[in-house]
Amino acid sequence: MAFDAGMLACVLDEITRTGQGGRIERVLQPERDEIVLQMRTTEGGKRLLINAGSNNPRIGFTESQKENPQQPPMFCMLLRKYLSGAKLAAVRQIGFERVCELVFEGRDEMGFDCTRYLIAEIMGKYSNLIFADENKKILAVLKTVDFTTSSKRQVLPGMIYELPPAQNKCDPVTETAEGFAGAYAEADPEQRTDRWILERYMGISAAVAREMAYRATHFTDTPIKYCTATELWSAFDAIMGAVRTGDYCPTLVTDGAKPIEYAFVSLTHYGADMPREEFESAGKLLDVFFATRDRENRIKQRAADVLSLLTHGESRITKKLEAQRAELAECEQAEKYKKYGDLIMGNLYCLEKGMTRAELVDYEEWDEQSGSYGTCIVELDERLTPVANGQKYFKKYTKLRNAKVELTRQIELGENELAYLYTVFDALTRAETQADLDEIREELYRFGYASRMKGYAAPKKNKNPVVMQFTTTNGYRVLCGKNNVQNEYITHKVADRNDWWFHVKGMPGSHVVMMCDGEEPPAEDFTDAAEIAAFHSKATGENIAVDYIQVRHVKKPPAAKPGLVIYHTNWTAYVTPDEEKIKRMRNK
């Protein structure tokens, strides 16, 4: 786990320097396992996030804002009761564990001074958030732990808080060179050095252990027998010394496109192929690392019903198309059956009832070498007369010919529906709020998917969708839809006929409209809008093709699903979107 005790110490150092003495203004709970303390500090407003989820547990200042539920949970209400107006008096890490306590000074119901503790356990799937009084008596807990969950420690309101069970490991911060050398001499020579560090010392992540091994030996998997205690201690002490002195270097490692790993020290063992970025603030690092993960997890949680519906729909349509294409391949035999019927009717004089096959003259094939017509063997049903056999082949031909027409139509319908589902899949990746998800549910409801969404009822009033808005280099306003409902809204209801419309070529993506007010924007603004369209689409990589055309030429076919349009005589731009540039252009 990357958020180890060292990273916690780094974050708490930042909270102490910036937030200690600040007062709590608001308490928010945007997610079931996430609390945000909005506070006023000497450096202005700050948002302290504490995530106790099993996927992305962490604590730290954040600049990201999330949509909050209309009805706050009980845990949030209780924190508001006791912490609103309270002062953050102290921040402490308990030992070198992934456990910290935030000490708040405030007033109780009678107006007397009191102390409250908010204890965060950042321990993977065992993460939790506990609120306690001045005697460490638990007042509330985010995730209760009773005897059915754990026999070692219970965490319930009314109990006195106890630390998690000890791991019987050594504290790396207080380790000495003599103690380190003595333990290293007794270690298994074949064991990897990073594994030995993880097994002996608490609070160290696998990434930091590998970094220690790399700094000592230039390899991450070096066995103990190939590394001296002095070399490893030098690397170990340098990293743990940063914790003792507060000399942190929050570092993010990426693969060039997305974050891979982070730590409170520079991770040099990833090499030059993995770019490293150092941050002045641990909170900003965590925002960057968890931004995509948090959004994806939130979508999975809130849109589980839609994802299930779309996944089953995709599987159903794909299987149906495979069967229909197999049947369509069989329809290619239709002309052969027509030929057999023609041959039988043209050779009736030489056929009799009871024959099982016949070699008939094929008057359509002339053999130049022999100077005669070719022959064709035709299978016959001995129970039928020659005429009935011919009629049987003609019926097969007619059936397959008609089936080919219908199957071609059904396959086209199936492919269109599958393409539509892919647009909804793509829209889910851009959903940012509950309102965006509700618009997708409403869209699916309107087009016959309501029976598969249990308990869903269509909204009584339709509000105008809230679309993404951007400003180009020269100040032109750009609208971008996050789903098919918003796409249709900006293209057919908001945009003027002389505005410019953009869409990635040949794949799902957002409709983008640049509002021009009758003017002709400069070329760089066209590039800005095209980059927005490319970024908010399924396309990836460089030189993405984006079609653009005036809105007057964008038409919606009759009875078409939302977001489906047709257009002709368009231009095409090839752009490579820059995520940072697009973030700077976005207004809301």
C-alpha positions in Angstrom: 0.0 0.0 0.0 1.5 3.4 -1.0 -0.1 5.3 1.8 2.2 4.0 4.4 3.2 5.5 7.8 5.9 7.6 6.2 3.3 9.2 3.8 1.0 9.7 6.8 3.8 11.5 8.6 4.4 13.7 5.6 0.7 14.6 5.3 0.4 15.3 9.1 3.4 17.6 8.9 1.6 19.6 6.2 -1.6 19.6 8.3 0.2 20.8 11.4 2.0 23.6 9.6 -1.1 24.8 7.7 -4.2 23.7 9.6 -3.3 23.7 13.3 -5.3 26.4 15.0 -7.8 26.5 12.2 -11.5 26.4 12.9 -14.1 24.1 11.4 -16.7 25.8 9.3 -18.5 22.9 7.7 -18.5 19.1 7.9 -19.4 17.3 4.7 -19.8 13.6 3.8 -19.9 13.4 0.0 -19.3 9.6 0.1 -20.3 6.8 2.5 -16.8 6.4 3.7 -15.4 9.9 3.2 -15.4 13.0 5.4 -14.4 16.6 4.4 -13.7 19.2 7.1 -14.0 22.7 5.6 -11.8 24.9 7.8 -10.6 28.5 8.1 -6.8 28.7 8.6 -4.2 31.5 8.6 -3.7 30.6 4.9 -7.3 30.9 4.1 -10.0 28.3 3.5 -8.8 24.6 3.4 -10.6 21.4 2.9 -9.3 18.4 4.9 -10.3 15.1 3.4 -10.4 11.8 5.3 -11.2 8.7 3.3 -11.7 5.5 5.2 -12.7 3.4 2.3 -11.1 0.1 1.4 -10.0 1.2 -2.1 -8.4 4.6 -1.7 -7.9 5.4 2.1 -6.0 8.6 2.8 -6.0 11.9 4.7 -4.8 15.3 3.5 -5.8 18.7 2.2 -7.7 18.6 -1.1 -8.8 21.1 -3.7 -11.3 18.9 -5.4 -15.0 19.4 -4.7 -17.7 16.7 -4.9 -21.4 16.7 -5.0 -22.9 16.2 -1.5 -26.1 14.2 -0.8 -29.2 16.1 -0.1 -29.7 14.3 3.2 -26.4 14.1 5.2 -25.7 10.7 6.9 -26.0 10.4 10.7 -22.2 10.3 11.2 -21.9 13.6 9.4 -24.7 15.2 11.4 -23.1 14.2 14.7 -19.7 15.6 13.6 -21.4 18.8 12.7 -23.0 19.0 16.1 -19.7 18.6 18.0 -17.1 20.0 15.6 -18.7 23.1 14.0 -16.7 26.0 15.3 -14.1 23.8 17.0 -10.4 24.5 16.7 -7.9 22.0 15.5 -5.6 22.0 18.5 -3.1 19.2 17.6 -2.4 16.5 15.0 -0.6 13.4 16.2 0.6 10.2 14.6 0.4 7.2 17.0 3.8 5.6 16.9 4.9 4.8 13.3 1.5 3.3 12.5 -1.0 4.4 9.9 -3.1 5.8 12.7 -3.5 9.5 13.6 -5.6 11.5 15.9 -6.9 15.0 15.3 -7.5 16.9 18.6 -10.3 19.5 18.6 -11.1 22.1 21.2 -14.6 23.4 21.4 -17.6 23.7 23.7 -20.1 21.1 24.8 -23.9 21.5 25.0 -23.6 23.4 28.3 -21.1 25.8 26.9 -18.1 24.4 28.8 -14.7 23.9 27.1 -14.2 20.3 26.0 -11.8 18.2 23.9 -12.8 15.8 21.1 -10.8 13.3 19.1 -11.2 12.3 15.5 -9.1 9.2 15.0 -8.3 8.1 11.5 -7.0 4.5 10.8 -5.6 4.5 7.3 -5.1 0.7 7.0 -6.4 -0.6 3.7 -9.6 -2.6 3.9 -9.5 -2.1 7.7 -9.6 1.7 7.5 -11.9 3.4 9.8 -12.8 6.8 11.3 -13.7 7.1 15.0 -15.0 10.1 16.9 -14.3 10.1 20.7 -14.6 12.4 23.7 -11.9 13.7 26.0 -11.7 10.2 27.7 -11.3 8.4 24.4 -14.9 7.1 24.8 -16.2 6.4 21.4 -19.2 8.6 20.5 -19.5 7.5 16.9 -17.7 5.3 14.4 -17.9 5.3 10.6 -17.7 1.5 10.3 -18.7 -0.4 13.4 -16.7 -3.5 14.3 -18.4 -6.1 16.5 -17.7 -9.7 17.5 -19.1 -11.0 14.2 -16.5 -8.9 12.3 -13.4 -9.3 14.5 -12.7 -11.3 17.7 -9.5 -9.3 18.4 -10.9 -5.8 18.7 -14.3 -4.3 18.7 -15.0 -0.7 17.8 -18.5 0.4 19.0 -20.1 3.5 20.4 -19.8 3.6 24.2 -16.5 1.6 24.3 -13.1 3.1 25.1 -10.9 3.4 22.0 -8.1 0.9 21.7 -5.3 0.9 19.1 -5.3 -1.8 16.5 -3.5 -5.1 17.5 0.3 -4.8 17.4 2.1 -6.4 14.4 5.2 -7.4 16.5 7.4 -5.4 14.2 10.1 -2.9 15.0 9.7 0.9 14.7 12.0 2.0 11.9 12.2 5.6 13.1 13.9 4.6 16.4 16.1 1.9 14.9 19.8 2.1 15.6 22.7 1.0 13.4 23.7 -1.7 15.9 20.2 -3.1 16.1 19.9 -3.1 12.4 23.2 -4.8 11.8 22.4 -7.5 14.4 19.1 -8.4 12.9 20.5 -8.3 9.4 23.3 -10.8 10.4 20.6 -13.3 11.5 18.5 -13.0 8.3 18.1 -15.7 5.7 20.9 -15.0 3.1 18.6 -16.1 0.2 15.8 -13.7 1.2 15.4 -10.5 -0.8 16.4 -7.3 1.1 13.2 -5.5 0.4 11.1 -8.4 1.7 13.2 -8.6 4.9 12.6 -4.9 5.5 8.8 -5.3 5.1 8.7 -8.3 7.5 10.8 -6.7 10.2 9.7 -3.0 10.2 6.3 -1.5 10.6 4.7 1.2 8.5 6.9 0.8 5.4 5.3 0.3 2.0 6.6 -2.1 -0.7 7.6 0.8 -2.9 9.7 2.4 -0.2 11.3 -1.0 0.7 12.3 -1.5 -2.9 13.7 2.0 -3.0 15.9 1.2 0.0 17.2 -1.9 -1.7 17.8 -0.1 -4.9 19.8 2.7 -3.3 22.0 0.2 -1.5 22.6 -2.2 -4.5 21.1 -0.6 -7.6 18.7 -3.5 -7.9 15.3 -3.9 -6.2 15.4 -7.7 -5.8 18.9 -8.2 -4.4 19.2 -11.1 -2.0 20.6 -10.4 1.5 23.9 -12.3 0.8 24.8 -9.8 -2.0 24.3 -6.7 0.2 26.2 -5.7 3.3 24.5 -4.4 6.4 26.4 -1.1 6.1 25.1 -0.4 2.5 21.5 -1.2 3.4 21.6 0.7 6.6 22.9 3.8 4.8 19.9 3.7 2.5 17.5 2.8 5.3 18.7 5.6 7.6 18.7 8.2 4.8 15.0 7.6 4.1 13.9 7.2 7.7 16.0 10.3 8.6 13.7 12.3 6.3 10.8 11.2 8.6 12.7 12.2 11.8 13.7 15.6 10.4 10.6 16.3 8.4 12.6 16.6 5.2 9.9 15.1 2.9 9.9 15.0 -0.9 6.4 14.0 -2.1 6.9 12.3 -5.4 4.6 10.9 -8.1 5.6 8.3 -10.6 3.7 8.0 -13.9 3.9 5.9 -17.0 3.7 9.1 -19.1 -0.1 9.0 -19.1 -1.4 8.0 -15.7 -0.1 7.8 -12.1 1.5 4.6 -11.1 3.0 5.1 -7.6 3.7 7.8 -5.0 5.7 8.1 -1.8 7.1 10.7 0.7 10.6 10.2 -0.9 11.9 10.3 -4.4 11.4 6.8 -6.0 14.5 6.5 -8.2 14.2 2.8 -8.8 11.5 3.2 -11.5 14.2 4.5 -13.9 14.1 7.1 -16.7 11.2 5.4 -18.5 8.8 6.3 -15.7 8.7 10.1 -15.3 8.8 11.4 -11.7 7.2 14.6 -10.5 8.0 16.2 -7.1 5.3 18.2 -5.3 5.6 20.9 -2.7 2.3 19.7 -1.2 1.4 16.2 -0.3 -2.3 17.1 -0.6 -1.8 18.1 -4.3 0.0 14.9 -5.0 -2.8 12.8 -3.6 -5.4 14.9 -5.5 -3.5 14.1 -8.8 -3.0 10.4 -8.0 -6.6 9.7 -6.8 -8.5 12.0 -9.1 -9.3 9.4 -11.8 -9.6 6.5 -9.3 -12.1 8.4 -7.1 -14.3 9.3 -10.1 -14.3 5.8 -11.5 -15.1 4.3 -8.1 -17.9 6.8 -7.5 -19.4 6.0 -10.9 -19.2 2.3 -10.2 -21.0 2.8 -6.9 -23.7 5.2 -8.0 -24.2 3.8 -11.5 -24.1 0.1 -10.7 -27.6 -0.5 -12.0 -26.8 1.3 -15.3 -23.5 -0.5 -15.8 -25.2 -3.8 -15.2 -28.0 -3.0 -17.6 -25.5 -1.8 -20.3 -23.2 -4.8 -19.8 -26.1 -7.3 -20.1 -27.5 -5.4 -23.1 -24.1 -5.5 -24.9 -23.7 -9.2 -24.2 -27.3 -9.9 -25.4 -27.0 -7.9 -28.6 -23.5 -9.3 -29.4 -24.7 -12.9 -29.1 -27.8 -12.1 -31.2 -25.7 -10.5 -33.9 -23.3 -13.5 -34.0 -26.3 -15.9 -34.6 -27.8 -13.6 -37.2 -24.6 -13.3 -39.1 -24.3 -17.1 -39.1 -27.8 -17.4 -40.5 -27.0 -14.7 -43.1 -24.0 -16.8 -44.3 -26.3 -19.7 -44.9 -28.5 -17.5 -47.0 -25.7 -17.4 -49.5 -26.8 -20.9 -50.5 -30.1 -19.5 -51.9 -28.8 -19.1 -55.5 -27.6 -22.7 -55.4 -31.1 -24.0 -54.5 -32.6 -21.9 -57.3 -30.2 -23.5 -59.8 -31.1 -27.0 -58.6 -34.8 -26.2 -59.0 -34.2 -24.9 -62.5 -32.1 -28.0 -63.5 -34.8 -30.3 -62.2 -37.6 -28.5 -64.1 -35.4 -28.4 -67.3 -34.7 -32.1 -67.1 -38.0 -33.6 -66.1 -38.0 -36.0 -69.1 -35.1 -38.0 -67.6 -36.3 -38.1 -64.0 -38.6 -40.5 -62.2 -40.1 -40.8 -58.7 -37.9 -42.9 -56.4 -34.5 -41.5 -57.5 -32.2 -40.3 -54.8 -29.8 -38.3 -57.0 -29.4 -37.4 -60.6 -26.7 -36.0 -62.8 -28.4 -33.4 -64.9 -27.3 -31.3 -67.8 -26.4 -27.7 -66.9 -27.2 -25.6 -69.9 -25.5 -22.6 -68.3 -22.1 -24.1 -68.4 -20.4 -24.9 -71.7 -17.2 -27.0 -71.8 -15.0 -25.7 -74.6 -12.7 -28.8 -74.6 -15.4 -31.4 -74.9 -17.7 -29.2 -77.0 -20.7 -30.1 -74.7 -22.7 -28.7 -71.8 -21.5 -29.5 -68.2 -23.4 -31.6 -65.7 -24.4 -31.1 -62.1 -25.3 -33.7 -59.5 -28.6 -32.9 -57.6 -29.8 -34.7 -54.5 -33.5 -35.8 -54.7 -36.1 -37.0 -52.2 -37.2 -40.5 -53.4 -40.6 -39.9 -51.8 -41.4 -37.0 -54.1 -42.1 -36.6 -57.7 -39.6 -34.8 -59.9 -41.9 -31.7 -60.0 -42.2 -31.8 -56.2 -38.5 -32.0 -55.8 -38.1 -28.9 -58.0 -40.7 -27.0 -56.0 -39.0 -28.0 -52.8 -35.7 -26.3 -53.9 -37.6 -23.3 -55.1 -39.3 -23.0 -51.7 -35.8 -23.2 -50.0 -34.6 -20.5 -52.4 -37.6 -18.2 -51.6 -37.2 -18.7 -47.9 -33.5 -17.9 -47.8 -33.9 -14.9 -50.1 -36.6 -13.4 -47.9 -34.5 -14.3 -44.8 -31.5 -12.5 -46.2 -33.5 -9.3 -46.6 -34.9 -9.5 -43.1 -31.6 -10.6 -41.5 -29.8 -7.7 -43.1 -32.3 -5.3 -41.7 -32.1 -6.9 -38.2 -28.3 -6.9 -38.2 -28.3 -3.2 -39.1 -30.8 -2.5 -36.2 -28.7 -4.6 -33.8 -25.5 -2.8 -34.8 -27.2 0.6 -34.4 -28.4 -0.4 -30.9 -25.0 -1.6 -29.9 -23.4 1.6 -31.2 -25.9 3.5 -29.1 -25.0 1.5 -26.0 -21.4 2.3 -26.6 -22.3 6.0 -26.5 -23.9 5.5 -23.1 -20.9 3.6 -21.9 -18.8 6.5 -23.0 -21.1 9.0 -21.3 -20.7 7.2 -18.0 -17.0 7.8 -18.1 -17.7 11.6 -18.1 -20.5 11.7 -15.5 -19.4 14.0 -12.7 -22.5 14.5 -10.6 -25.6 12.6 -9.6 -27.6 14.8 -12.0 -25.5 13.5 -14.9 -26.3 9.9 -13.9 -30.0 10.7 -13.5 -30.0 12.1 -17.1 -28.5 8.9 -18.4 -31.1 6.9 -16.5 -33.9 9.1 -17.9 -32.6 8.6 -21.4 -32.5 4.8 -21.0 -36.0 4.9 -19.5 -37.4 6.9 -22.5 -36.1 4.2 -24.9 -37.5 1.1 -23.3 -34.9 0.1 -20.7 -37.0 1.0 -17.7 -38.1 -2.6 -17.1 -34.5 -3.6 -16.4 -33.9 -0.7 -13.9 -35.7 -1.9 -10.7 -37.5 0.8 -8.8 -36.8 3.6 -11.3 -39.5 6.2 -12.0 -39.2 8.9 -14.6 -38.9 12.4 -13.2 -42.0 14.6 -13.3 -40.2 17.8 -14.4 -37.4 18.0 -16.9 -34.8 20.6 -16.0 -32.3 22.0 -18.4 -29.1 19.9 -18.3 -25.9 21.4 -16.8 -23.3 21.0 -19.5 -19.5 21.6 -19.4 -18.5 25.1 -20.5 -15.1 26.3 -21.8 -13.5 29.5 -23.0 -11.1 29.4 -26.0 -7.9 31.4 -26.4 -9.8 34.4 -27.8 -12.7 34.3 -25.5 -15.3 32.2 -27.4 -17.7 30.2 -25.3 -17.7 26.4 -25.9 -20.4 24.0 -24.7 -19.7 20.3 -24.3 -22.2 17.5 -23.5 -21.4 14.8 -21.0 -24.1 12.4 -22.2 -26.6 12.0 -25.1 -29.3 14.1 -23.4 -26.9 17.0 -23.0 -25.5 16.4 -26.5 -29.0 16.8 -28.0 -29.7 19.8 -25.8 -26.7 21.9 -26.9 -26.9 20.9 -30.5 -30.6 21.2 -31.2 -31.9 23.7 -28.5 -29.0 26.0 -27.4 -26.8 26.4 -30.5 -27.4 29.0 -33.2 -27.5 27.7 -36.7 -24.3 29.7 -37.5 -22.4 28.3 -34.5 -19.7 25.6 -35.1 -20.3 22.0 -34.2 -17.4 19.5 -33.4 -17.4 15.7 -32.9 -14.7 13.1 -33.0 -14.7 11.1 -36.3 -16.3 7.7 -36.3 -16.5 6.9 -32.6 -18.5 7.8 -29.5 -17.8 11.2 -28.0 -19.3 14.5 -26.8 -21.0 17.1 -29.0 -19.1 20.3 -28.8 -20.5 23.7 -29.9 -18.5 26.9 -30.2 -20.8 29.9 -29.8 -19.7 32.5 -32.4 -22.5 35.2 -32.4 -22.2 35.5 -36.1 -18.4 36.0 -36.1 -15.7 33.9 -37.8 -13.4 32.7 -35.0 -9.6 32.6 -35.6 -8.0 29.3 -36.5 -6.6 28.8 -33.0 -10.1 28.8 -31.5 -11.1 26.1 -33.9 -8.2 24.1 -32.7 -9.2 24.7 -29.1 -12.7 23.4 -29.7 -11.5 20.4 -31.7 -9.1 19.5 -28.8 -12.1 19.6 -26.4 -14.1 17.3 -28.7 -11.1 14.9 -29.0 -10.4 14.8 -25.3 -14.1 14.1 -24.4 -14.4 11.1 -26.6 -13.4 7.5 -26.9 -10.4 8.3 -29.0 -6.9 8.2 -27.6 -3.4 8.9 -28.8 -2.2 11.6 -31.2 -3.5 13.2 -34.3 -7.2 12.4 -33.5 -9.6 13.2 -36.4 -12.4 15.6 -35.4 -15.2 16.6 -37.8 -16.5 20.2 -37.6 -19.3 21.9 -39.5 -21.8 24.7 -38.9 -24.8 23.7 -36.8 -27.3 24.4 -39.6 -25.9 21.3 -41.5 -26.3 18.9 -38.5 -29.6 17.0 -38.7 -31.3 14.5 -36.5 -32.9 11.5 -38.4 -36.6 10.9 -37.6 -37.2 8.7 -34.5 -33.5 8.6 -33.9 -32.1 8.0 -30.4 -30.7 11.0 -28.5 -27.3 12.1 -29.7 -27.5 10.6 -33.1 -27.1 13.1 -35.9 -26.1 13.1 -39.6 -24.1 15.7 -41.5 -22.3 16.1 -44.8 -19.7 18.4 -46.4 -17.8 18.7 -43.2 -14.2 19.6 -42.5 -11.8 17.4 -40.5 -9.1 18.6 -38.1 -6.3 16.4 -36.7 -5.4 17.4 -33.1 -3.6 16.1 -30.1 -5.5 17.2 -26.9 -3.5 18.5 -24.0 -5.3 17.7 -20.7 -3.8 20.6 -18.7 -4.8 23.0 -21.4 -8.3 21.8 -21.5 -8.5 22.0 -17.7 -7.4 25.7 -17.9 -10.0 26.4 -20.5 -12.9 24.9 -18.5 -15.2 27.3 -16.6 -17.6 24.8 -15.0 
